[in-house]
Amino acid sequence: MRGSEMRRRAPEFRRQSRRRLPGWIWWLVGIFLLVGLMLFVIHHNQKEQFRPPIVNKGSETEEVFHEKVNFTEELLSSTSFARQLADQMTLAKAYVILAKEHGNLQLAWELSSQIRNCQRLLSEVAVSGRSITQEEAHPIITRLARLIYKAQDSHYDISTTIVTLKSHALALEERAKAAVVQTAEFGQLAAESLPKNLHCLTVKLTEQWLQNTKLRSLSEEHRNSTRLVDNNLYHFCIFSDNVLATSVVVNSTVSNANHPQQLVFHVVTDRIHYGAMSTWFLMNDFKGCTVEVRCIDEFPWLNAASSPLVRRLSEMETKGYYYGGLKTPEREIKFHNPKFVSLLNHLRFYIPQILPNLEKVIFLDDDVVVQKDLTQLFSIELHGNVIGAVETCLESFHRYHKYLNFSQPIISSKIDPHTCGWAFGMNIFDLIAWRKANATALYHYWEEQNMDQLLWRTGTLPAGLLTFYGLMEPLDRRWHVLGLGYDVDIDDRLIESAAVVHYNGNMKPWLKLAIRRYKSIWERYVNLLHPYVRDCMFH
């Protein structure tokens, strides 16, 4: 029994038998799977076809850049429409000029119209960065070609075009040369002329001088001051007919001096400006310094018998050359400047005669501004030389051969052409050594030799280079910085470190054509509060 029971289980413990699905169901499932797979493949292909290209963020700019057309390369390519249009436009412009010259205004207008269309198309494609298509270029190229053929049929051939364009080029070149000469003449005229504001100040001061007898009496009293001949004081000399410029030189010198009361200024001017110059320095106090004003007519020794320059100025030809309308084409405009033969400008060669009791003196041009205490110059050892000056031979063209004619034997036999040049404008003079070397007689000798102006053309610097040849002591460059009247690129640090800055050149600081960058240095020492200055609109 137990064996049969064990062989036969109760129904609840029996394994359930597997039920098999009918075949038609399997067929239906398979069909559904196949259709689904086909739909998936078709949908995937459509997405790939219409999907936009995937571009990495980092390379987006690079892809766009490569799609743009290089317009310069288009113009250089011999097969591009841009090159064809540019060439046709250039030729059409030439025919426009020819058509106008021959009175064919209709053709000139039609060519100009097509040129504008061509320029418009080239501008559009250059901005958009694409190539010109044949559809865009063909109409313009066709119309331009017809018009160019029409111009050629009107006998505007290539040879005529070349001759005409060459004549135009020559005419433009002549006009450019004339403009350069005219600009130089106008610039020189502006540099030589007296601005109306300066003239206004001179007139007001002269009127005050003539009306006020006390000023004239006070001027005579100052002439007898013992300070004028005291060698224990620091003496400066200025030769000028510009009242305001002289005032700036004096004011800047005393403003930067440690002991302005120990400074003495000897100012020499001409007869016309003597009253104005005297009135200005009598009406204004410059920190207790002494200012003596003298007239050049007070020097009886300055005459035609003793001075070759005075003798040359008395000749009618010289007067016409510098003061009249005589302008020879072979001479440059700048060398006609009357300042170069002004007696005031040449007084620097007569300082020992003007100041016979002095031993040392500093000479200052009227176009300088002093920024440091100059009294230290008096303690510089000149080693027996007459003049102390700053050398200017940082470049080769500032050597003696630049200023003097070494084809003349009298120059080449005595002077080394490679000697370093130097600058007038701020110089210390040892008057004892001057008198010992008889430098004024040397100046007269060289002026006599240059009566025909074959040794040098004009100016005081060549005469000074010869007069003080071998008698010059070089000074540190920081004592005297030049070029503020013509050079716009001077280093600011060099200007700041300079004891004296010099507005040499035509762009003087009191003129409208002054270099604005440097003008404030000069204006700093103009007395803008003076009623005469305000009335003459110096502001």
C-alpha positions in Angstrom: 0.0 0.0 0.0 2.6 2.5 0.9 4.4 1.8 -2.3 1.3 2.4 -4.4 0.5 5.6 -2.4 3.9 6.9 -3.0 3.6 6.2 -6.7 0.3 7.9 -6.9 0.0 11.5 -5.5 -2.9 13.4 -4.5 -4.4 15.6 -7.2 -3.5 18.8 -5.4 0.2 17.8 -5.4 0.4 17.0 -9.0 2.4 19.3 -11.5 0.2 21.2 -13.8 0.6 20.3 -17.4 1.8 23.0 -19.9 -0.7 24.4 -22.3 0.5 25.0 -25.9 -0.7 28.2 -27.7 -2.4 27.7 -31.0 -0.3 28.2 -34.1 -2.3 30.9 -35.6 -1.5 33.1 -32.6 2.2 32.7 -33.2 1.8 33.6 -36.8 -0.1 36.8 -35.8 2.7 37.8 -33.3 5.3 37.3 -35.9 3.5 39.5 -38.4 3.1 42.3 -35.9 6.9 42.1 -35.0 7.8 42.3 -38.7 5.6 45.3 -39.4 6.9 47.1 -36.3 10.5 46.5 -37.4 9.8 47.9 -40.9 8.1 51.0 -39.5 11.1 51.6 -37.1 13.6 51.4 -40.0 11.6 53.7 -42.2 11.1 56.3 -39.4 14.8 56.1 -38.5 15.9 56.8 -42.1 13.6 59.8 -42.4 15.0 61.3 -39.1 18.5 60.9 -40.4 17.6 62.6 -43.7 16.0 65.7 -42.2 18.2 66.0 -39.1 20.3 69.3 -39.0 24.0 68.8 -38.9 25.4 68.5 -35.4 28.1 71.0 -34.8 30.2 71.1 -31.6 30.0 74.3 -29.7 33.8 74.8 -29.8 34.1 74.4 -33.5 31.0 76.4 -34.5 33.0 79.6 -35.2 35.6 77.6 -37.1 32.9 76.0 -39.4 31.3 79.4 -40.2 34.7 81.0 -40.8 35.5 78.4 -43.5 32.2 78.9 -45.2 32.9 82.6 -45.7 34.7 83.7 -48.8 38.0 85.7 -48.6 37.1 88.8 -50.7 40.8 89.7 -51.2 41.5 86.3 -52.7 38.4 86.7 -54.9 39.8 90.0 -56.3 43.1 88.4 -57.0 41.7 85.4 -58.7 41.7 85.7 -62.5 38.6 83.5 -62.8 36.4 85.2 -60.3 33.5 87.6 -61.2 34.8 90.0 -58.6 38.1 90.4 -60.4 36.3 90.9 -63.8 34.1 93.6 -62.3 37.0 95.4 -60.6 39.0 95.4 -63.8 36.1 96.7 -65.9 35.3 99.3 -63.3 38.9 100.6 -63.3 38.8 100.9 -67.1 35.4 102.5 -67.0 36.7 105.2 -64.6 39.4 106.2 -67.0 36.9 106.5 -69.9 34.7 108.7 -67.6 37.5 111.2 -67.5 38.1 111.0 -71.2 34.4 111.3 -72.1 34.1 114.4 -69.9 37.2 116.0 -71.5 35.7 115.4 -75.0 32.3 116.8 -73.9 30.5 113.4 -74.1 28.6 113.9 -70.9 25.9 111.3 -71.8 28.5 108.5 -72.0 30.2 109.8 -68.9 26.9 109.6 -67.0 26.1 106.1 -68.2 29.6 104.8 -67.3 29.3 106.4 -63.8 25.9 104.8 -63.3 27.3 101.3 -64.1 30.4 102.0 -61.9 28.1 102.7 -59.0 26.1 99.5 -59.6 29.4 97.6 -59.7 30.6 99.2 -56.5 27.3 98.4 -54.8 27.5 94.7 -55.7 31.2 94.4 -54.6 30.4 96.1 -51.3 27.4 93.8 -50.7 29.4 90.6 -51.3 32.4 91.9 -49.3 30.1 92.5 -46.3 28.2 89.2 -46.6 31.4 87.2 -47.2 30.1 85.2 -50.3 31.1 84.9 -53.9 29.5 86.8 -56.8 27.2 84.6 -58.8 27.0 84.6 -62.6 23.4 85.8 -62.4 24.5 88.9 -60.4 27.6 89.7 -62.4 26.4 89.0 -66.0 24.1 92.0 -66.4 26.7 94.5 -65.1 29.6 93.0 -67.0 27.5 93.1 -70.2 26.4 96.7 -69.8 30.0 97.8 -68.9 31.4 95.9 -71.8 29.0 97.7 -74.2 29.8 101.1 -72.8 33.6 100.5 -72.9 33.3 99.3 -76.5 31.2 102.5 -77.2 34.0 104.6 -75.6 36.7 102.8 -77.6 34.6 103.3 -80.8 34.7 107.1 -80.0 38.4 106.9 -80.5 39.2 106.8 -76.8 41.8 104.1 -77.5 44.5 102.8 -75.1 47.2 105.2 -76.3 44.9 108.2 -75.9 44.0 106.9 -72.4 47.7 106.5 -71.4 48.7 110.0 -72.7 45.7 111.6 -71.0 46.2 109.8 -67.7 49.9 110.7 -67.8 49.1 114.3 -68.3 46.7 114.2 -65.4 49.4 112.6 -63.2 51.9 115.2 -64.1 49.4 118.0 -63.5 48.6 116.6 -60.1 52.3 116.3 -59.2 52.8 119.9 -60.2 49.8 121.0 -58.0 51.2 119.0 -55.1 54.6 120.7 -55.5 52.9 124.1 -55.6 50.9 123.3 -52.5 54.0 122.2 -50.6 55.8 125.5 -51.6 52.7 127.5 -50.7 52.4 125.8 -47.3 56.1 126.6 -46.6 55.5 130.2 -47.6 52.4 130.5 -45.4 54.1 128.8 -42.5 57.2 131.1 -42.8 54.9 134.1 -43.1 53.0 133.1 -39.9 56.3 132.5 -38.1 57.7 136.0 -39.1 54.5 137.9 -38.5 53.5 139.5 -35.2 50.2 138.2 -33.8 47.6 140.9 -33.2 47.5 140.1 -29.5 51.2 140.8 -29.1 50.8 143.9 -31.2 47.9 145.0 -28.9 50.1 144.5 -25.8 53.0 146.5 -27.3 50.7 149.4 -28.3 49.1 149.6 -24.8 52.5 149.5 -23.1 54.0 152.1 -25.5 51.0 154.4 -24.9 51.6 154.1 -21.2 55.3 154.9 -21.6 54.6 158.1 -23.6 52.0 159.3 -21.2 53.7 158.5 -17.9 56.8 160.6 -17.3 57.4 158.9 -13.9 58.1 155.6 -15.7 60.8 157.3 -17.8 62.4 158.9 -14.7 62.3 155.6 -12.9 64.0 153.9 -15.9 66.9 156.4 -15.7 67.3 155.8 -12.0 67.6 152.0 -12.6 70.4 152.7 -15.1 72.7 153.8 -12.3 72.2 150.7 -10.1 75.4 149.2 -8.9 73.8 145.8 -9.2 74.2 146.0 -12.9 78.0 145.7 -12.6 78.3 143.5 -9.5 80.1 140.3 -10.4 79.0 138.7 -7.2 75.5 138.5 -8.7 74.2 136.2 -11.5 73.8 138.0 -14.8 71.6 137.0 -17.7 71.2 138.7 -21.1 68.3 138.6 -23.5 68.1 140.3 -26.9 64.5 140.5 -28.2 61.7 142.7 -29.5 59.0 140.4 -28.1 57.7 141.8 -24.8 55.7 138.8 -23.7 58.3 136.2 -24.7 61.0 138.1 -22.8 58.7 138.3 -19.8 58.2 134.5 -19.8 62.0 134.0 -19.9 62.5 136.3 -16.9 59.5 135.0 -15.0 60.4 131.3 -15.5 64.1 132.0 -14.5 63.3 133.7 -11.3 60.4 131.3 -10.4 62.8 128.4 -10.4 65.8 130.2 -8.8 66.7 129.5 -5.2 67.7 133.2 -4.7 65.8 135.3 -7.2 67.0 138.6 -5.6 70.5 137.7 -6.8 69.6 137.6 -10.4 70.2 140.5 -12.9 68.7 140.6 -16.4 70.2 142.7 -19.2 67.5 143.1 -21.9 68.3 144.8 -25.2 65.6 145.7 -27.7 65.1 147.9 -30.7 63.8 151.5 -30.8 60.2 150.6 -31.6 59.8 148.2 -28.7 61.9 150.0 -26.1 59.1 151.9 -24.5 56.9 148.9 -24.2 59.6 146.7 -22.9 60.7 149.2 -20.3 57.1 149.8 -19.2 56.4 146.1 -18.7 59.4 145.5 -16.5 58.9 148.7 -14.5 55.2 147.9 -13.9 55.8 144.3 -12.8 57.9 142.9 -10.0 59.7 139.6 -10.7 60.4 138.4 -7.2 62.9 141.2 -6.5 65.3 140.5 -9.4 66.8 143.4 -11.3 65.9 144.0 -15.0 67.7 146.5 -17.1 66.2 147.5 -20.5 68.4 149.1 -23.1 68.0 150.2 -26.7 70.2 148.9 -29.5 70.6 152.5 -30.7 72.6 153.2 -27.6 75.7 151.4 -28.9 77.7 153.8 -31.1 80.3 151.2 -31.8 77.7 149.1 -33.7 78.1 150.7 -37.1 79.0 149.9 -40.7 82.6 150.7 -40.2 83.1 148.1 -37.4 80.5 145.5 -38.2 80.4 143.6 -41.5 76.7 142.7 -40.8 75.7 146.3 -40.5 77.6 147.1 -43.6 75.8 144.3 -45.5 72.4 145.4 -44.2 73.0 148.9 -45.6 73.2 147.4 -49.2 70.0 147.7 -51.2 70.3 144.1 -52.5 70.4 142.7 -49.0 67.4 144.7 -47.9 65.4 143.5 -50.9 66.4 139.9 -50.3 65.3 139.8 -46.7 62.8 142.6 -46.3 61.4 143.1 -49.8 59.7 140.9 -52.3 62.8 139.4 -53.9 62.6 135.7 -53.7 65.1 133.7 -55.8 63.9 130.2 -56.7 67.2 128.5 -56.0 67.1 129.6 -52.3 64.8 128.0 -49.8 62.0 130.1 -48.3 63.2 129.7 -44.7 66.5 131.4 -45.6 64.8 134.6 -46.4 63.7 135.1 -42.8 64.7 138.7 -41.8 65.4 137.4 -38.3 68.6 135.8 -39.5 70.1 139.2 -40.3 68.4 141.1 -37.4 70.9 143.1 -35.4 69.2 141.9 -32.2 69.9 138.3 -33.3 73.6 139.0 -33.9 74.1 141.0 -30.6 75.2 137.7 -29.0 78.6 138.2 -30.7 79.0 141.6 -28.9 78.2 140.7 -25.3 81.6 141.8 -23.9 81.1 145.3 -25.5 77.5 145.5 -24.2 78.5 144.4 -20.7 82.2 145.5 -20.4 82.3 145.2 -16.6 81.1 141.6 -16.2 83.1 138.4 -16.1 80.4 135.7 -16.7 77.0 135.8 -18.1 74.3 133.4 -19.3 72.7 134.1 -22.7 69.0 133.2 -23.2 67.0 133.3 -26.3 63.5 134.7 -26.1 61.9 131.4 -27.1 63.0 129.4 -24.1 61.4 128.4 -20.8 63.6 127.8 -17.7 62.6 125.0 -15.4 65.5 124.7 -13.0 67.9 126.9 -11.1 70.4 128.2 -13.6 72.8 129.8 -11.1 74.7 126.4 -10.8 76.0 127.1 -14.3 78.2 129.9 -13.0 80.2 127.3 -11.0 80.8 125.0 -14.0 84.5 125.0 -15.0 84.9 125.9 -18.7 88.6 125.0 -18.7 89.7 128.3 -20.4 87.0 128.0 -23.1 84.7 130.9 -24.0 81.3 129.3 -24.3 79.5 126.4 -22.6 76.9 124.8 -24.8 75.0 121.5 -25.3 76.2 119.4 -28.2 73.7 118.3 -30.8 75.6 115.6 -32.7 73.5 112.6 -31.7 72.9 112.2 -35.4 75.5 112.9 -38.1 73.6 115.7 -39.7 74.3 118.0 -36.7 78.0 118.1 -37.4 79.9 121.0 -38.9 79.6 119.7 -42.5 75.8 120.2 -42.2 76.1 124.0 -41.7 79.2 125.0 -43.6 80.3 124.7 -47.2 83.5 122.6 -47.0 84.0 122.9 -50.8 85.5 126.3 -49.9 89.3 125.9 -49.1 89.1 128.6 -46.4 86.7 126.3 -44.5 88.2 122.9 -45.3 91.7 123.9 -44.5 90.9 125.1 -41.0 87.8 123.2 -39.8 87.2 119.5 -39.2 83.9 118.7 -40.9 83.1 115.9 -38.4 83.3 118.3 -35.4 80.2 118.1 -33.2 77.7 120.9 -33.5 76.2 122.6 -30.6 73.2 124.9 -29.8 72.6 128.6 -29.2 69.8 129.6 -27.0 71.1 128.8 -23.5 74.8 129.4 -23.1 77.3 130.3 -20.4 80.0 132.8 -21.5 83.3 133.4 -19.8 83.8 137.1 -20.8 87.4 137.1 -19.6 88.3 134.2 -21.9 86.3 135.9 -24.7 88.3 139.1 -24.5 91.5 137.1 -24.3 90.6 135.1 -27.5 89.3 138.3 -29.2 86.2 136.2 -30.3 84.3 139.2 -31.6 87.2 139.9 -34.1 87.0 136.3 -35.2 83.3 136.8 -35.8 84.0 139.8 -37.9 86.6 137.9 -39.9 84.2 135.1 -40.8 81.4 137.6 -41.7 83.8 139.3 -44.0 84.7 136.0 -45.7 81.0 135.3 -46.1 79.9 138.5 -47.8 78.9 136.6 -50.9 77.3 133.9 -48.7 79.4 131.0 -50.1 80.6 129.7 -46.7 77.1 129.4 -45.2 73.7 130.6 -46.3 72.4 132.6 -43.3 71.7 132.6 -39.6 73.8 133.0 -36.5 74.7 129.4 -35.7 77.1 128.8 -38.6 78.9 132.0 -37.6 79.0 130.9 -34.0 80.4 127.5 -34.9 83.3 129.2 -36.7 83.8 131.9 -34.1 83.9 129.6 -31.2 85.6 126.7 -32.9 87.9 125.1 -30.4 86.6 127.4 -27.7 83.5 125.5 -26.7 83.0 123.5 -23.5 80.3 120.8 -23.7 77.5 120.8 -21.1 75.3 118.1 -19.9 72.4 117.5 -22.3 69.8 118.1 -19.6 70.8 121.8 -19.3 69.2 122.5 -22.7 66.6 120.5 -24.6 65.7 121.7 -28.1 63.0 121.0 -30.6 59.8 122.1 -29.0 59.1 124.4 -32.0 59.1 121.6 -34.6 59.4 118.1 -33.1 56.2 116.6 -31.8 57.8 113.4 -30.4 60.1 114.6 -27.7 60.2 112.3 -24.7 58.2 113.7 -21.7 60.9 112.5 -19.3 63.5 114.4 -21.2 61.4 117.6 -21.1 60.7 117.2 -17.3 64.4 116.7 -16.6 65.5 119.7 -18.7 66.8 122.9 -17.0 65.8 124.8 -20.2 63.4 123.9 -23.0 63.8 125.6 -26.3 61.0 126.3 -28.8 63.4 126.6 -31.7 61.6 126.3 -35.1 58.7 128.0 -36.6 56.0 126.8 -34.1 56.6 129.4 -31.4 54.5 129.0 -28.3 52.9 132.5 -28.8 51.6 131.6 -32.3 48.5 129.7 -33.2 50.5 127.1 -35.1 52.3 126.2 -31.9 52.5 122.5 -30.9 49.7 122.2 -28.4 51.4 119.5 -26.4 54.2 121.9 -25.3 52.2 125.2 -25.2 51.1 124.8 -21.6 54.8 124.8 -20.4 55.2 128.3 -21.8 51.7 129.6 -20.8 52.4 128.6 -17.2 54.6 131.8 -16.9 52.3 134.2 -18.7 50.8 136.8 -16.3 47.2 136.3 -17.3 46.0 138.5 -14.4 47.6 141.7 -15.8 44.9 144.0 -17.1 46.8 144.7 -20.4 47.1 140.9 -21.0 43.3 140.4 -20.3 42.4 143.3 -22.6 44.4 141.8 -25.4 42.8 138.4 -24.9 45.7 136.3 -23.7 43.7 133.5 -22.1 
